Amino acid sequence: MACELPIIATRVGRLPKTVDDGRTGLLVENGNVESLKAAMLAMVKDKDRRRDMGRCGREKVLRKYSWNETARQMISVYESL
């Protein structure tokens, strides 16, 4: 997302909380090859959608994962100990 590209990821671990399905990328079911194939083809066929998702992802990274925000969250964790 930091590279302004849409993400295709599986619905495992923290990925569903990181990738906003339909906004910053597409989430597919783990092990579902057809779902992965469909997501990849959808991205290949729609340049505007790729661009829009990439921009949304970049904005999310800048907002949620900036150095200042990361430091703020870390300080908050240390203060709670």
Secondary structure as UniProt FT lines:
FT   TURN            2..3
FT   STRAND          7..10
FT   TURN            13..14
FT   HELIX           15..18
FT   TURN            22..24
FT   STRAND          25..28
FT   TURN            30..31
FT   HELIX           33..45
FT   HELIX           47..64
FT   HELIX           67..80
//
